[in-house]
Amino acid sequence: MGLSETDARVYVYLALKGPTEAGSIVDNLKMSRQQIYCSLKHLQDKRIVFVDSKNQGVFSALLFEKALELLIETEKEKTEILQETKKSILQDLKTSTKKKNANC
């Protein structure tokens, strides 16, 4: 679903543990602080992890079902964009080929 192994580990930890400070994630997952903060940023960008509005050092995860729905929807959107890009590329290729054939 577009998550690295590290992102998946951090997400699952938060989903099971509940609201947690980043330092606790570092200690429990035995990863560097840099890895954890990078992963938390990725997960926030995907909107499946968020920071507590009252306590900026505490992170929470969406429930598994909601996160999965969101990740699936994101992948569907990416697929639609790829389909549109494919159509455009094929059309450009056809136009380019016609122009080259006309110049022969």
N, C-alpha and C positions, 0 to 999 in steps of 0.2 A: 504493500500500500504506500510505497514511497518513503518508508522510514528506514534509516540505517539501523544496524544492530544496536548501536549505542542509544539512539533515539527510542527504539522499541523497549530497551531495558529500562530507561528512565521513565517512559510513559507507564509501563506496567507497574513499576515500583510505586509511582505516584497514585495510580488508579487503585492499587491494593492498599496502600498505606494511608491515603488521604492527605490532607494539607500538610506539607513538609517543607522545612527550611532547606535551602540548597546545600548547606554544610552537612546536614544529616544524609542527604542523597550521596554526597561525596564519600562519606564514611561508610555507609552501608553497601554501596555498589563498588567500592574500592577502585574508583576512577579519579582522575585528576580533576581539580576544580575547573580548569579550562575546558575539559571535555564535557563536564556537566553543564556549565553555563552555555556552551555552544549548543549542546543538545536541547537545553531548555529554550533557547532562542528559536531553534528550528521548530520545536513543538508548539511554541507560541505562534509562530508564523503560520503553522497549519491549523491553528485555533483549537487544538485539542488539550493544551495545557495553558493555564493562565496564572497570573500572579494575583495574590490577594490585594484588593484595593485598600484595605486598612493596614495591612502589614506587608510591605513591599518585598520582604525576604522569604515569604511563604508561597509555595507553588501548589497548585491543585490540577487534577486531570479531569476531563470529561469522563462520564461513565463509558464503559467499553462499547455499549450499543450505540450511543450518540457519537462517539469518536469514529467508530467504524462507518456509520452512516455518512458522516462528514467526509471521511477519507474516500469513500466510494463515490460520493458526489463530485469531489475534486477530480478524481480519476476520470469520471464520465465527461466532465468539462474539458479536460486535457485531450481526451479522445475526440471530442467534437471539433476542437481546434485543429487537431491533426488531420481530421477528415477534410476540413475546409482548406487547409494548407495543401493537402494532396490534390484536391480539385484544381486549385490555383496553379500549382506546379505543372500538372498535366495539361492544363489549358495553355500555359506559357510555352510548354514544350511543343504542343501542336502548332501554335502560332509561329514559333521559331523555325520549326521544320518546314512549314509551308513557305515561309519567306526564303529559306535556303534553297528549296526545290525550285522556286520561281526564278532564282538568280542563276540557275545552271544553264 
